[in-house]
């Protein structure tokens, strides 16, 4: 009989964790596994992205904690060989559900962000989660970290032996991504052949877009043909629009909202910028490299320095330094575009490579 693997998510909102989980689910279906996708609250931008072969289980709950008993019942009833979860608060629930259900399911928790940085920036939201992680991750069967920086952070928080924490980079690059990148983009700035700078991500303080706006103000004064596109939505949109007006660059900055296919924007852009204060990995950096777009990134914990090999494949700048970010953007825009080199680096982060490493872990 085929082995069964279940992936656990809160929703199918348009985030990197949700997209990467769908990639994994699809890949394991193709390898002959029976795949369940457990979604606590069946809403979000990726509802139509789930492969038809994947069986969706939903609890229709608003809170993750409210589905604890249903998750226990699912584990007893379906007895999946493996349960894979991501995001720390979901991981805690997954571990506890296995213990209560008393099943032999192997629980693999994936850590996607630097938790210490989250606690530092949002203590009210994440301090309690950090405590739960400290005392529950010992009970996980295996722990996956999406970068070496995240692995070190989890090891320091939990005291779990290093050999139990496995670094597996996110499953980012696929033939489907490359094909999607070839689709047309209707934005007028591309037709007008402006120098378009793109950033993709949730409009959230983690991404530190105020620093990017201030850096872009300097870039625009240096290069008046430049334009800045934000792809994504989130709670800080109005504040960012207000800041662009305050900086008198609102006419050359555009917020296009969440896009299920941001890759054509990246492909046609002259530069991709990640301005985050903290990350777990930085999927969007790999996506930009995969379509041949030059990148500049903050050297935030954790992920960008690993992806860009300490600046070989894109300039790294300090976090919250608008001046150095602007200089790096201007410098990179002045360099010849080496798409072959960037794409070669991106091929280190394919879905196939990720799935192979997960299979070794499962077995």
N, C-alpha and C positions, 0 to 999 in steps of 0.2 A: 504494500500500500504506500501511496505517496505520503510524505511527511507534511504535516500541517504547520504553517507559521501564521501567527496573528500579529498585526501591527495595531498599536493603540494610539489614538489621537483624541484631542478634545474636539476639534472641528476641522473643517477643510478651508479655513481662511487662507488668504493669499500670502502666506509666509514661507520662508525657506525650509523650515522643518516639515511643513505639510507637503511641499513640492518634492523634497528629497525622499519622504516616506512613500509617496506615490511612485516615484522612480524605483525604489526598492521592491515594492509590491509587484509592480509590473515585471521586473526582472526575475523575481522568484517564480512567478506564474510561468514564464517562458522556460524556466529550468525544471518544470514539472511538479512544483510544490502546490499543495492546496493552500490558498491564501485567503485569510479573513482580514478585513479592515474594520476595526472597531472604532466607531466615531461617537463620542458621547453626545455631542450636539450637532446633528447632521445639517450644518449650514456652511456657507462660505463660497469663495470664488472658484474653488477647484472641484466643485460637485461634478462637473462634466468631464473632468480629467481622469477619473477613476476607471481603469480598464474594466470591460464588461466581465472578464473572467474572475475578477476579484469579488468575493462575496462580502457585502457591506452589512455590518451589524451595528445598529444604533440604539442607544438607550434613551434618547430624547430628553436629556436632562440639561439644566442650565449650569450646574456646578459639577466639577469632576468628583468631588467628595460624595455627591448624592448618588453616584452610580456604583459605589464600592460593592454593595451586596450583589448587584446585578452582574458585576464583573466576576465575582466569586462564583456565582451560579453558571456563568458562561464557561469558566475554566473547568468546573466539574462536569458540565454537560458535553462540551466540545473536546476537551482534553487535547488542546493543541500541543505539539511537540515543543514549540517555541513561542514566547510572547516577547515582542520587541517594542519598547516604548522610547519616547524621546521627550525632552523637557523635564526638568527636575521634579516639579510637583506631580507630574503624571508618573514618573518613575517610582516615586515613593508609594503611590497608590498601587502600582503594578506589583511591587515587591510584597506589600502587605496583603494584597489579594491572594497571591500564591500561598503565603503562609497560612492564611485563614482557610482557604479552600483545600489545603493539604493535597495538592496535585503534584505530579512529577514534571510538569511543564518547566522548561528551562527559561528563566527570565533574564533577558539581556537588556540592560538600560543604556541608552545612548545619551551622552552629555554634550549639548550643543552650544553652550555658552560658558564664559568664564564667570562662575558663580560668585567668587569673591568680589569681582568688579561690580556685578549686579547689586550685591549687598551694600557696597560702598556708595553707589549712586542712588539706590532706592531701598534704604534700610527697612522702612516700614513694610514693604511688599515682600522682601526676600530674606530677611534675617531669620524668620521662623522656618522657612523652607530649608535654609542652610543647616539649621539644627536637625530637621528631619532627615536630611541627606546624610549628615554625619553619623546618625545611628541606624539608618536602614540600609545604606549601600553595602554594608558588611554582608547582608543577606542576599544580595543579587548573585546570580550564577556567574555572570560576566558583566564587565563594564566597558563600554566603548566610548572613547573620547574622539572628537572630530579634529583635534589638533594636539600637538605635544604640549602646548601651553595649557590647554584644558585638562589634559591628563595630569600634569603636575599640580594643578589647582585642586582637582578631585582627590589626588593622593594626599595632599597636605590637609584637606578638610577632613577626610574620612580615616586616614591611617591604613587604608586597604593596601595590601602588598602590591608593588608595582607590576608584578607579573599578571595580576588579575585585571589590570587596566590596559586596554588595547587601543592603539591609535589607528583609526580607520578614517581616512579622509572622506568627505561627503561625495555621494554619487552625482556628479554635476554634468559631465559632458556625455552627450549621446548623439547618434545620427539624427534623432528627432529634433534636438536643439539646433543643430547645424541647418537642418531643412527649414525650421521655423524662422531662422535668422534671415532667410532669403525672401521672406514675404515683404511686400511694399510698406512704406510708412507715409502717411498722408500729411505729416506736419510740414507747414510751409517753410520753415527754416532750412530743411534739407533741400527743398526745391530752389530756394534762394541761394544755395551754396554758402551758407554761413558756416563759421567754425563752431560746431555744436559740441558742448560739453554736457555729458549725461551723468546723472546719479540715480541709482535704483535702490529703493528701500522704503520701509515704513517711515512716515513722517513722525518720528518719535525722538525723544531727547538722546537716546542711545546713538543715533546717527550723527548728532552734533551738526545739523545743517546750518545753524547760525554762523558757525566758523566758515563753512563753505561759501555762504552768501557774502561774508566779508572778504574772503579771499577772491571771490569772483569779481567783486567790485573793483579790486586792484587790477585783476586780469583784463577786465573790460576797458579800463582806462588806458591800459598798455596796448590792447588789441581790440579796437572798437567793433570788429566784425564777429566777435565771439558772442555766443548765446548759451544759456544754461537751462537744461530741462530736468525737472524732477519727475521721476516715474514712481508713483506710490501714493497711498493715502495714509491718514493717521491723525492723531489728536493735535498735532502742532501745526497743521496747515495754515490756520488763520494767523498765528503768530509769525510764521515764516513769510506769509504774504505781506504782513504789516512791516516786517523788517526789510523786505525788498523795496517797499515804498519809501521807508525811512532812508535807505541807502541810495535811493533814486536810481534803481536798476530794474524797476518792475516791468518796464517795456521790453527788457531783454532776458527776463526770467519767466519760465512758464511751468505750471504745475499741471501735468496731463492726467493725473490720477493713476489708480492701479491698472496695470495692463497684464492680461494673462500671457501675452507674448511680448516681453520687453526686448527680445534679442535683435529685431531689426533696428531699433533705436541705437543699441550698442554698436551694431555692425556699421551703421552709417555715421556714427559720432566720430569726432576727431580725438576725443579723450573721454575716459571714464574716471570718475573720482569717488573714492570711498573716504568719508570724513569722520568715521565712527569714533566714539570715545572708548568703546569696547565691543568685542565680537567673540564668537566661539570659533569660527572658521573664516567666513567671508565668501560665501558661494558666488556672490555677484562679481567678485574679482576674477574668479575662474571663468565665469560665463563671458565676461568681457574679453579675456585672453582668448577664449575659444573661437570668438568671431573676429579676432585680429585687431581688437581695439586697444590702443595704448592706455595704460592706467597709472594713476597716482593714488597713494593710499596713506592714511595715518598708520604709524607703527604701533597700533593699539594692541592690547592683549585681548584675545589671542588669535593667531591665524595668518594675518597679512604678511608678516615677515617670513613665515614658512612657505606660503604660496609664491611669493615673489623672490624667494631665496635671498633675503636680506638686501633687496634692491636690484638684483640682476635683471629682473623682468618688469620692473616698474619702480619709480622713485618712492621712498618711504620718508614721511615727515613726522615730527612730533605731534601728539594730540593737542588740539585747541591752539594751534599756532597758525593764525590766518596768514601772517606774513610769509612764513616758510612754505605753507601750502600754495600760496599764490606764485611764489618763485618757482616751485616745482612744476606747477601747471604751465606756466609760460615756457619754462625750459623744455618740458616734454612736447609741447605743441610745436616747438622749433626743431625737433629731431625728425629724421626720416622714419617712416612707419615700417617696421619689420614684422609683418603679419606672420610670416613663416615661423619665426622664433617664438612669438607669443602663442601661436596655436600648438606648437610642439610642447611647450610647457603645460598648456591646458590638458593635453592628452595624458598627463600623469594623474588626472582626476576623473577618469571615465567611470561610468556606471559598472561596466564589466569588471574593472579592477576592484571596485568597492565590493561588489557581490562575491567575487572570489575570496576576498578576505573574510567576509561574513560567513561564507560556507565553511571555511577552515575553522572558524570560531564555533559554529553550530555543531560541527562534527567532532 
